[in-house]
């Protein structure tokens, strides 16, 4: 029923997420309800949804379920915010033609310990640049940027984009279709179109804050819908819970 591409709580709309939980409710009310949770746990890679599936539908006390959901929510939101900030720093660097070494220092400041040494980061970014230029290169995989990547991999990819943009950031135009992340793609497009670096950074900061706020609300909606399903509320009541969280 679910796949990694279909379930991404950061990107998917409220309606799509609500539909997911309502479908869980409908199936649990039917004959297949006994296996649906196990199937979903095995099938989804969406971290927060998987956490809810693994905790809500157990004999765990409601108070503990809610506490764990809150901790997981805040941990993931911190992770998402940091990754979006790393993208924002790289996009500012592209728009301002910043020295890549300075950019890496800025990105490293987001960590208590840098994900890798400066030498290794530049060696890997250069290796990525060489790989992209090879005939038959798998560009959709090599050039993809998203918030699900481990920090070290994300830093290398962002550093690659900063390096590739020198001396002409318009050379990035042909890479836009491979970037995957809606946030990063929009910012890269602005940088290529010669928007001022400060404007790009400010604009993306606003999008970041709105994205984190909406994701928090989607997480809270998911928790309440899942708890409602566990408590065997009527389908219409589960839907009412969803509507309370949706934008008007």
N, C-alpha and C positions, 0 to 999 in steps of 0.2 A: 504493500500500500504506500509506503513512503520510501523515498530515496534521498541521497545527500543533496541532489540538485533541487528537489522539490521542497525540502525543509531547510530553510535558512532564516532563523528568527530575526536576524538583522535586516534582511532584504524583503521578506514576504509581507504582504499587506495584512492588516487586521482581519479582513474578510477571509483570506485564505487560511490563516491560522485558526480562526474560529471554525471554519468548515472542516479542518482536520480533526479537531476535538469532537465536533458534532458527529463526524463519521465514526469515530471511536465509540461514541455513545450508542449510535444506531446499531453497530455491529455487536457491541456487548449485550444489547437487548435482544439480539437474535441468537441463533444456534451456534455461531462461531465465536461467541463472546469469551469462551473459556481460553482460547489460544491467541486472541488478538494482541494482548499486551506483550506476551513473549515474542510474537512475530515482529511487533513494532520495535521492541528493544533490540532485536537482532538486526533489524533492517535499517534503522535510522542512525545517521552520523551527526545529527543536530544535537549539540551537547546539552543544552538546557532541556529540550523536550525529552531526550533520553534520560536525563536525571529525574524528571517528573515521573516518567514511566516506571523507573526502577524504585522509586520511593513512595509515591502516592498510593499505588495499588498493592500495598503490602499491609501487614497488620500493625505497622508502625503508628504510634500515637499521632493524632492530628497536630499537636503542638510541635512535636519534633519534626514532622514533615514540613511544616511551615518554616521552622527555623532553618532547616537544611536548604530549603528552596531559597530563602532570603540570602543565605551565605553564598550559595551557588550563583544566584543572580548578580550579587555585587561583585563577586570574583570575575565573572565573565564580562560584566560591563566595564570593569577596570581594564581587562585585557583588550576589549574592543576599542576603548578610548585610546589606549596606548598605541595600538596598531594604526588607527586612523591618524593619530598625531604623527606617527612615523611617515605615513603617506603625505601628510600636509607639509612636513619639513622637506621632503624630497621635491614636492611640487613647487614650494617656494624657491628651492635651489634652482630648479629648471627655469622658472620665470625670471630669476634674478641673475642667472649665469654664475652661480656661486661655485667656488672652488670645491670639488667633491670631498676633499679632506676635511674642510670645514663642515660640510654637510654630515659626514660620518661622525664627527665629534658631537654635533647637535643631536643626532640620533642616539648615540651612545649615552647622552645625558638623560635619556628616558629610562635608563636601567641602573640598578645598584652595581651591577657588574656587566660590562659590555658582552654581547652574545659571542663575540670573537675578536681576535686581534685585528689591528688596522691592516697589517700585511695580508692576513688570510682573507679579510673582507675584500680588499682590492684584487687579490689574486683570483678569487672566485668570481668577482664581478667581471674581470677581464676574460676569464674562462667562459662566462656566459655570453659575453660579447662575441667571442670567437665562434662559439657554438651557433649563435643566431645567424651568423654570416655564412655558415656552411650550407651547401646545396642540400635541399631536402630537409632542412631543420624543422623540428616540430615546434613551430612558433606558438601555437595555442597553449602548449604546456610550458615552454621556456619563458614566455613573456607574461603569463597570467599573474595577476596580483590580487590577493584577497585577504580578508581578516581571519581566515582559517589557517593560514600558513604559520609554521613555527617562526619565532622571531629571527633566528639566524638566516633562514631562507628568505624571509621578507626583506630584511636589511640588505642582503646581497642583490635582490631583484631591484629594489629602489635605488641602490647605488649604481646599478647598471643603467637605469633610465637617466640618472643625473649625468653619468659619464657619456652616454650615447648622445645626449642633447648638445654636447660641446663639439665643435664650435657653433653649430646651427641647430637650434631646438626644433626647427620645422622638419628636420629629418625624422622626428617622432611621429609625424602624421600617419605614416604607413603602419605604425604599430598600434594605433588606437583600437583597432578591431580585436586585438588579442588581450587587452588588459583585464577584462572580466569585471573587476570591481566598478560598480556604478560611481562610487565616490571618487576613486582614483581617475577614472576615465573622464569625468566632468572636469576635474581640476587640470588634468593634462591638456584637455582641449582648450581651456582658458589660457594656459601658459603658452601653448602653441600659437594662439591667436593674439599674443602680445599684450595680454592684460597685465597690469602692473603687479609685481610680486606681492606687495602689501595688500592689494585688493584680493588677490587669489587666496592669500593666507587668511584674511578676515572672512571672506565668503565661505571658505571651507571650514573655518572654526564654527560658524553659525550652523552649517549643515551637520557637523559633528555633534554639536550639542543637541540639535533637534533629533538626530538619529538615535543618540543614546537615550534621550527622554522617551521617545516612542518605543524603543526596544524594551525599556524598563516596564512600560505599560503593557506591552504584549506579553512579557514574561509573567506579570501579575495576573493578566487575564488567563493565561494558560494554567497557572496554578489553581485559580478559583474554578475554572471549568473542569480541570482534572479532579479536584476535590469533590465537586458537585457530582461528577460521574461516579466516583467511588461511593458517595453517599446515596446513590441511586435516585437522584432527583429526576423529575420528569424532563423529557427532551426539551419541551418548551421553556422550562425554567433554566436549563443549561444555556439555551439561546438567549434568554434574558440577561444572564450573566455576561455573555459576550457583548451584547449591545451596550451594556453599561460602560464598557471600555472603548468602544469604537468612537471615532470622531463623528460629530454630527454632520 
